Amino acid sequence: MIEQLRASKITIDLPKPGSEPWVQVIVQKVLRDNTYEVKNIIPRYDRISIPLSSVVGTSYPVDTNSDSIITGAEIFNVIYTFVVSLMITKHGGTLNDKRDLIL
């Protein structure tokens, strides 16, 4: 059985002025057979909640088309990379060729 983790919801809380923003990720566990067919989903496997200050100094790779413009796809890729790094830090695992996080 292949165990996959995926983010099902990403929330950025922007509290009242002067308060610190937080990032929350709801993590699903997807169980797949050896043919990669989904056999079961655990919808709320975990919740990761971190203050923005805990990642403010962390760098993530960005593949942009130019120095002054970033596309919507590139924004998605940066958010994806950030969220996957949070899940790997907490649960371990590696990305497969489909960019799925496998435990």
MODELLER restraints for C-alpha pairs under 7 A, 6 or more apart:
rsr = mdl.restraints
at = mdl.atoms
rsr.add(forms.Gaussian(group=physical.xy_distance, feature=features.Distance(at['CA:1:A'], at['CA:31:A']), mean=6.56, stdev=0.5))
rsr.add(forms.Gaussian(group=physical.xy_distance, feature=features.Distance(at['CA:1:A'], at['CA:32:A']), mean=5.77, stdev=0.5))
rsr.add(forms.Gaussian(group=physical.xy_distance, feature=features.Distance(at['CA:1:A'], at['CA:33:A']), mean=4.97, stdev=0.5))
rsr.add(forms.Gaussian(group=physical.xy_distance, feature=features.Distance(at['CA:1:A'], at['CA:34:A']), mean=6.35, stdev=0.5))
rsr.add(forms.Gaussian(group=physical.xy_distance, feature=features.Distance(at['CA:2:A'], at['CA:31:A']), mean=5.75, stdev=0.5))
rsr.add(forms.Gaussian(group=physical.xy_distance, feature=features.Distance(at['CA:2:A'], at['CA:32:A']), mean=4.96, stdev=0.5))
rsr.add(forms.Gaussian(group=physical.xy_distance, feature=features.Distance(at['CA:2:A'], at['CA:33:A']), mean=6.00, stdev=0.5))
rsr.add(forms.Gaussian(group=physical.xy_distance, feature=features.Distance(at['CA:2:A'], at['CA:34:A']), mean=6.80, stdev=0.5))
rsr.add(forms.Gaussian(group=physical.xy_distance, feature=features.Distance(at['CA:3:A'], at['CA:29:A']), mean=6.73, stdev=0.5))
rsr.add(forms.Gaussian(group=physical.xy_distance, feature=features.Distance(at['CA:3:A'], at['CA:30:A']), mean=5.89, stdev=0.5))
rsr.add(forms.Gaussian(group=physical.xy_distance, feature=features.Distance(at['CA:3:A'], at['CA:31:A']), mean=4.86, stdev=0.5))
rsr.add(forms.Gaussian(group=physical.xy_distance, feature=features.Distance(at['CA:3:A'], at['CA:32:A']), mean=6.44, stdev=0.5))
rsr.add(forms.Gaussian(group=physical.xy_distance, feature=features.Distance(at['CA:3:A'], at['CA:102:A']), mean=5.76, stdev=0.5))
rsr.add(forms.Gaussian(group=physical.xy_distance, feature=features.Distance(at['CA:3:A'], at['CA:103:A']), mean=5.58, stdev=0.5))
rsr.add(forms.Gaussian(group=physical.xy_distance, feature=features.Distance(at['CA:4:A'], at['CA:29:A']), mean=5.66, stdev=0.5))
rsr.add(forms.Gaussian(group=physical.xy_distance, feature=features.Distance(at['CA:4:A'], at['CA:30:A']), mean=4.95, stdev=0.5))
rsr.add(forms.Gaussian(group=physical.xy_distance, feature=features.Distance(at['CA:4:A'], at['CA:31:A']), mean=6.32, stdev=0.5))
rsr.add(forms.Gaussian(group=physical.xy_distance, feature=features.Distance(at['CA:4:A'], at['CA:100:A']), mean=6.72, stdev=0.5))
rsr.add(forms.Gaussian(group=physical.xy_distance, feature=features.Distance(at['CA:4:A'], at['CA:101:A']), mean=5.53, stdev=0.5))
rsr.add(forms.Gaussian(group=physical.xy_distance, feature=features.Distance(at['CA:4:A'], at['CA:102:A']), mean=4.49, stdev=0.5))
rsr.add(forms.Gaussian(group=physical.xy_distance, feature=features.Distance(at['CA:4:A'], at['CA:103:A']), mean=6.13, stdev=0.5))
rsr.add(forms.Gaussian(group=physical.xy_distance, feature=features.Distance(at['CA:5:A'], at['CA:27:A']), mean=6.56, stdev=0.5))
rsr.add(forms.Gaussian(group=physical.xy_distance, feature=features.Distance(at['CA:5:A'], at['CA:28:A']), mean=5.66, stdev=0.5))
rsr.add(forms.Gaussian(group=physical.xy_distance, feature=features.Distance(at['CA:5:A'], at['CA:29:A']), mean=4.66, stdev=0.5))
rsr.add(forms.Gaussian(group=physical.xy_distance, feature=features.Distance(at['CA:5:A'], at['CA:30:A']), mean=6.16, stdev=0.5))
rsr.add(forms.Gaussian(group=physical.xy_distance, feature=features.Distance(at['CA:5:A'], at['CA:101:A']), mean=5.47, stdev=0.5))
rsr.add(forms.Gaussian(group=physical.xy_distance, feature=features.Distance(at['CA:5:A'], at['CA:102:A']), mean=6.44, stdev=0.5))
rsr.add(forms.Gaussian(group=physical.xy_distance, feature=features.Distance(at['CA:6:A'], at['CA:27:A']), mean=5.66, stdev=0.5))
rsr.add(forms.Gaussian(group=physical.xy_distance, feature=features.Distance(at['CA:6:A'], at['CA:28:A']), mean=5.31, stdev=0.5))
rsr.add(forms.Gaussian(group=physical.xy_distance, feature=features.Distance(at['CA:6:A'], at['CA:29:A']), mean=6.57, stdev=0.5))
rsr.add(forms.Gaussian(group=physical.xy_distance, feature=features.Distance(at['CA:6:A'], at['CA:101:A']), mean=6.82, stdev=0.5))
rsr.add(forms.Gaussian(group=physical.xy_distance, feature=features.Distance(at['CA:7:A'], at['CA:25:A']), mean=6.34, stdev=0.5))
rsr.add(forms.Gaussian(group=physical.xy_distance, feature=features.Distance(at['CA:7:A'], at['CA:26:A']), mean=5.76, stdev=0.5))
rsr.add(forms.Gaussian(group=physical.xy_distance, feature=features.Distance(at['CA:7:A'], at['CA:27:A']), mean=4.61, stdev=0.5))
rsr.add(forms.Gaussian(group=physical.xy_distance, feature=features.Distance(at['CA:7:A'], at['CA:28:A']), mean=6.13, stdev=0.5))
rsr.add(forms.Gaussian(group=physical.xy_distance, feature=features.Distance(at['CA:8:A'], at['CA:26:A']), mean=5.63, stdev=0.5))
rsr.add(forms.Gaussian(group=physical.xy_distance, feature=features.Distance(at['CA:8:A'], at['CA:27:A']), mean=5.84, stdev=0.5))
rsr.add(forms.Gaussian(group=physical.xy_distance, feature=features.Distance(at['CA:8:A'], at['CA:28:A']), mean=6.15, stdev=0.5))
rsr.add(forms.Gaussian(group=physical.xy_distance, feature=features.Distance(at['CA:9:A'], at['CA:25:A']), mean=5.72, stdev=0.5))
rsr.add(forms.Gaussian(group=physical.xy_distance, feature=features.Distance(at['CA:9:A'], at['CA:26:A']), mean=5.10, stdev=0.5))
rsr.add(forms.Gaussian(group=physical.xy_distance, feature=features.Distance(at['CA:10:A'], at['CA:24:A']), mean=5.83, stdev=0.5))
rsr.add(forms.Gaussian(group=physical.xy_distance, feature=features.Distance(at['CA:10:A'], at['CA:25:A']), mean=4.65, stdev=0.5))
rsr.add(forms.Gaussian(group=physical.xy_distance, feature=features.Distance(at['CA:10:A'], at['CA:26:A']), mean=6.58, stdev=0.5))
rsr.add(forms.Gaussian(group=physical.xy_distance, feature=features.Distance(at['CA:11:A'], at['CA:23:A']), mean=5.76, stdev=0.5))
rsr.add(forms.Gaussian(group=physical.xy_distance, feature=features.Distance(at['CA:11:A'], at['CA:24:A']), mean=5.07, stdev=0.5))
rsr.add(forms.Gaussian(group=physical.xy_distance, feature=features.Distance(at['CA:11:A'], at['CA:25:A']), mean=6.42, stdev=0.5))
rsr.add(forms.Gaussian(group=physical.xy_distance, feature=features.Distance(at['CA:12:A'], at['CA:21:A']), mean=6.95, stdev=0.5))
rsr.add(forms.Gaussian(group=physical.xy_distance, feature=features.Distance(at['CA:12:A'], at['CA:22:A']), mean=5.80, stdev=0.5))
rsr.add(forms.Gaussian(group=physical.xy_distance, feature=features.Distance(at['CA:12:A'], at['CA:23:A']), mean=4.59, stdev=0.5))
rsr.add(forms.Gaussian(group=physical.xy_distance, feature=features.Distance(at['CA:12:A'], at['CA:24:A']), mean=6.40, stdev=0.5))
rsr.add(forms.Gaussian(group=physical.xy_distance, feature=features.Distance(at['CA:13:A'], at['CA:21:A']), mean=5.46, stdev=0.5))
rsr.add(forms.Gaussian(group=physical.xy_distance, feature=features.Distance(at['CA:13:A'], at['CA:22:A']), mean=5.15, stdev=0.5))
rsr.add(forms.Gaussian(group=physical.xy_distance, feature=features.Distance(at['CA:13:A'], at['CA:23:A']), mean=6.30, stdev=0.5))
rsr.add(forms.Gaussian(group=physical.xy_distance, feature=features.Distance(at['CA:14:A'], at['CA:21:A']), mean=4.94, stdev=0.5))
rsr.add(forms.Gaussian(group=physical.xy_distance, feature=features.Distance(at['CA:15:A'], at['CA:21:A']), mean=6.14, stdev=0.5))
rsr.add(forms.Gaussian(group=physical.xy_distance, feature=features.Distance(at['CA:20:A'], at['CA:51:A']), mean=6.84, stdev=0.5))
rsr.add(forms.Gaussian(group=physical.xy_distance, feature=features.Distance(at['CA:20:A'], at['CA:52:A']), mean=6.94, stdev=0.5))
rsr.add(forms.Gaussian(group=physical.xy_distance, feature=features.Distance(at['CA:21:A'], at['CA:51:A']), mean=6.14, stdev=0.5))
rsr.add(forms.Gaussian(group=physical.xy_distance, feature=features.Distance(at['CA:21:A'], at['CA:52:A']), mean=5.64, stdev=0.5))
rsr.add(forms.Gaussian(group=physical.xy_distance, feature=features.Distance(at['CA:22:A'], at['CA:49:A']), mean=6.92, stdev=0.5))
rsr.add(forms.Gaussian(group=physical.xy_distance, feature=features.Distance(at['CA:22:A'], at['CA:50:A']), mean=5.64, stdev=0.5))
rsr.add(forms.Gaussian(group=physical.xy_distance, feature=features.Distance(at['CA:22:A'], at['CA:51:A']), mean=4.30, stdev=0.5))
rsr.add(forms.Gaussian(group=physical.xy_distance, feature=features.Distance(at['CA:22:A'], at['CA:52:A']), mean=5.36, stdev=0.5))
rsr.add(forms.Gaussian(group=physical.xy_distance, feature=features.Distance(at['CA:23:A'], at['CA:49:A']), mean=5.72, stdev=0.5))
rsr.add(forms.Gaussian(group=physical.xy_distance, feature=features.Distance(at['CA:23:A'], at['CA:50:A']), mean=5.44, stdev=0.5))
rsr.add(forms.Gaussian(group=physical.xy_distance, feature=features.Distance(at['CA:23:A'], at['CA:51:A']), mean=6.27, stdev=0.5))
rsr.add(forms.Gaussian(group=physical.xy_distance, feature=features.Distance(at['CA:23:A'], at['CA:52:A']), mean=6.62, stdev=0.5))
rsr.add(forms.Gaussian(group=physical.xy_distance, feature=features.Distance(at['CA:24:A'], at['CA:47:A']), mean=6.93, stdev=0.5))
rsr.add(forms.Gaussian(group=physical.xy_distance, feature=features.Distance(at['CA:24:A'], at['CA:48:A']), mean=5.53, stdev=0.5))
rsr.add(forms.Gaussian(group=physical.xy_distance, feature=features.Distance(at['CA:24:A'], at['CA:49:A']), mean=4.31, stdev=0.5))
rsr.add(forms.Gaussian(group=physical.xy_distance, feature=features.Distance(at['CA:24:A'], at['CA:50:A']), mean=6.53, stdev=0.5))
rsr.add(forms.Gaussian(group=physical.xy_distance, feature=features.Distance(at['CA:25:A'], at['CA:47:A']), mean=5.61, stdev=0.5))
rsr.add(forms.Gaussian(group=physical.xy_distance, feature=features.Distance(at['CA:25:A'], at['CA:48:A']), mean=5.07, stdev=0.5))
rsr.add(forms.Gaussian(group=physical.xy_distance, feature=features.Distance(at['CA:25:A'], at['CA:49:A']), mean=6.47, stdev=0.5))
rsr.add(forms.Gaussian(group=physical.xy_distance, feature=features.Distance(at['CA:26:A'], at['CA:44:A']), mean=6.37, stdev=0.5))
rsr.add(forms.Gaussian(group=physical.xy_distance, feature=features.Distance(at['CA:26:A'], at['CA:46:A']), mean=6.09, stdev=0.5))
rsr.add(forms.Gaussian(group=physical.xy_distance, feature=features.Distance(at['CA:26:A'], at['CA:47:A']), mean=4.64, stdev=0.5))
rsr.add(forms.Gaussian(group=physical.xy_distance, feature=features.Distance(at['CA:26:A'], at['CA:48:A']), mean=6.60, stdev=0.5))
rsr.add(forms.Gaussian(group=physical.xy_distance, feature=features.Distance(at['CA:27:A'], at['CA:44:A']), mean=5.95, stdev=0.5))
rsr.add(forms.Gaussian(group=physical.xy_distance, feature=features.Distance(at['CA:27:A'], at['CA:45:A']), mean=5.59, stdev=0.5))
rsr.add(forms.Gaussian(group=physical.xy_distance, feature=features.Distance(at['CA:27:A'], at['CA:46:A']), mean=5.00, stdev=0.5))
rsr.add(forms.Gaussian(group=physical.xy_distance, feature=features.Distance(at['CA:27:A'], at['CA:47:A']), mean=5.89, stdev=0.5))
rsr.add(forms.Gaussian(group=physical.xy_distance, feature=features.Distance(at['CA:28:A'], at['CA:41:A']), mean=6.94, stdev=0.5))
rsr.add(forms.Gaussian(group=physical.xy_distance, feature=features.Distance(at['CA:28:A'], at['CA:42:A']), mean=5.65, stdev=0.5))
rsr.add(forms.Gaussian(group=physical.xy_distance, feature=features.Distance(at['CA:28:A'], at['CA:43:A']), mean=4.78, stdev=0.5))
rsr.add(forms.Gaussian(group=physical.xy_distance, feature=features.Distance(at['CA:28:A'], at['CA:44:A']), mean=5.39, stdev=0.5))
rsr.add(forms.Gaussian(group=physical.xy_distance, feature=features.Distance(at['CA:28:A'], at['CA:45:A']), mean=5.08, stdev=0.5))
rsr.add(forms.Gaussian(group=physical.xy_distance, feature=features.Distance(at['CA:28:A'], at['CA:46:A']), mean=6.98, stdev=0.5))
rsr.add(forms.Gaussian(group=physical.xy_distance, feature=features.Distance(at['CA:29:A'], at['CA:41:A']), mean=5.79, stdev=0.5))
rsr.add(forms.Gaussian(group=physical.xy_distance, feature=features.Distance(at['CA:29:A'], at['CA:42:A']), mean=5.07, stdev=0.5))
rsr.add(forms.Gaussian(group=physical.xy_distance, feature=features.Distance(at['CA:29:A'], at['CA:43:A']), mean=6.73, stdev=0.5))
rsr.add(forms.Gaussian(group=physical.xy_distance, feature=features.Distance(at['CA:29:A'], at['CA:45:A']), mean=5.77, stdev=0.5))
rsr.add(forms.Gaussian(group=physical.xy_distance, feature=features.Distance(at['CA:30:A'], at['CA:38:A']), mean=6.82, stdev=0.5))
rsr.add(forms.Gaussian(group=physical.xy_distance, feature=features.Distance(at['CA:30:A'], at['CA:40:A']), mean=6.03, stdev=0.5))
rsr.add(forms.Gaussian(group=physical.xy_distance, feature=features.Distance(at['CA:30:A'], at['CA:41:A']), mean=4.58, stdev=0.5))
rsr.add(forms.Gaussian(group=physical.xy_distance, feature=features.Distance(at['CA:30:A'], at['CA:42:A']), mean=6.43, stdev=0.5))
rsr.add(forms.Gaussian(group=physical.xy_distance, feature=features.Distance(at['CA:31:A'], at['CA:38:A']), mean=5.94, stdev=0.5))
rsr.add(forms.Gaussian(group=physical.xy_distance, feature=features.Distance(at['CA:31:A'], at['CA:39:A']), mean=5.54, stdev=0.5))
rsr.add(forms.Gaussian(group=physical.xy_distance, feature=features.Distance(at['CA:31:A'], at['CA:40:A']), mean=5.10, stdev=0.5))
rsr.add(forms.Gaussian(group=physical.xy_distance, feature=features.Distance(at['CA:31:A'], at['CA:41:A']), mean=6.16, stdev=0.5))
rsr.add(forms.Gaussian(group=physical.xy_distance, feature=features.Distance(at['CA:32:A'], at['CA:38:A']), mean=4.43, stdev=0.5))
rsr.add(forms.Gaussian(group=physical.xy_distance, feature=features.Distance(at['CA:32:A'], at['CA:39:A']), mean=5.25, stdev=0.5))
rsr.add(forms.Gaussian(group=physical.xy_distance, feature=features.Distance(at['CA:33:A'], at['CA:39:A']), mean=6.60, stdev=0.5))
rsr.add(forms.Gaussian(group=physical.xy_distance, feature=features.Distance(at['CA:60:A'], at['CA:82:A']), mean=6.94, stdev=0.5))
rsr.add(forms.Gaussian(group=physical.xy_distance, feature=features.Distance(at['CA:62:A'], at['CA:78:A']), mean=6.39, stdev=0.5))
rsr.add(forms.Gaussian(group=physical.xy_distance, feature=features.Distance(at['CA:63:A'], at['CA:74:A']), mean=6.99, stdev=0.5))
rsr.add(forms.Gaussian(group=physical.xy_distance, feature=features.Distance(at['CA:64:A'], at['CA:70:A']), mean=5.85, stdev=0.5))
rsr.add(forms.Gaussian(group=physical.xy_distance, feature=features.Distance(at['CA:64:A'], at['CA:74:A']), mean=6.70, stdev=0.5))
rsr.add(forms.Gaussian(group=physical.xy_distance, feature=features.Distance(at['CA:92:A'], at['CA:103:A']), mean=6.53, stdev=0.5))
rsr.add(forms.Gaussian(group=physical.xy_distance, feature=features.Distance(at['CA:93:A'], at['CA:101:A']), mean=6.27, stdev=0.5))
rsr.add(forms.Gaussian(group=physical.xy_distance, feature=features.Distance(at['CA:93:A'], at['CA:102:A']), mean=5.30, stdev=0.5))
rsr.add(forms.Gaussian(group=physical.xy_distance, feature=features.Distance(at['CA:93:A'], at['CA:103:A']), mean=4.15, stdev=0.5))
rsr.add(forms.Gaussian(group=physical.xy_distance, feature=features.Distance(at['CA:94:A'], at['CA:101:A']), mean=5.49, stdev=0.5))
rsr.add(forms.Gaussian(group=physical.xy_distance, feature=features.Distance(at['CA:94:A'], at['CA:102:A']), mean=5.42, stdev=0.5))
rsr.add(forms.Gaussian(group=physical.xy_distance, feature=features.Distance(at['CA:94:A'], at['CA:103:A']), mean=6.60, stdev=0.5))
rsr.add(forms.Gaussian(group=physical.xy_distance, feature=features.Distance(at['CA:95:A'], at['CA:101:A']), mean=4.52, stdev=0.5))
rsr.add(forms.Gaussian(group=physical.xy_distance, feature=features.Distance(at['CA:95:A'], at['CA:102:A']), mean=6.01, stdev=0.5))
rsr.add(forms.Gaussian(group=physical.xy_distance, feature=features.Distance(at['CA:96:A'], at['CA:102:A']), mean=6.81, stdev=0.5))
